[in-house]
Amino acid sequence: MSHPRLKPGQYLILALVALCAPLGDSCLARGMSELPAISLAHPLVLLAAVFTPWIAAGIALLIAFFACYLTALSWADLTYVLPTTAFGYVLIALLGRFWLHEYVSPYRWAGILLITLGVGFVARGPSRTENPDRGESSASGQSTKELAG
């Protein structure tokens, strides 16, 4: 059975899902590294941190991630979209190592490789699975109940 292909705009949304979260998290880390330690006991200091440039950029990127994530979930299964976010582990490691100058151990690189291989397996499947019990549409537009009967 053939599965409908994703449209270019849908690939763009998935790319933004994969990019916005790690970029946003990296911006947050960069911004917080420039500030002294913050405690929840001092909420005004925490609120002031939100308005620093790197943290504000991180928050904006995470909002963009969430908007793209919701958009992707409107036309693809969670089990297809969520692994897209796993690609963020690769980006986080690269950003952490080369932009934030953090040490990434060989064990972390090995774990990232395993995650990436798993994402590859998921990406080969359909973006939306069909549930014959609910009469959901097939790739040809006919419901599975119509095809069966």
Secondary structure, DSSP 4 states (H G I P E B T S, - for coil): ---PPPPHHHHHHHHHHHHHHHHHHHHHHHHHHTS----TT-HHHHHHHHTSHHHHHHHHHHHHHHHHHHHHHHHS-HHHHHHHHHHHHHHHHHHHHHTS-----HHHHHHHHHHHHHHHHHHTS-SS---GGGT-B-TTSSBHHHHH-
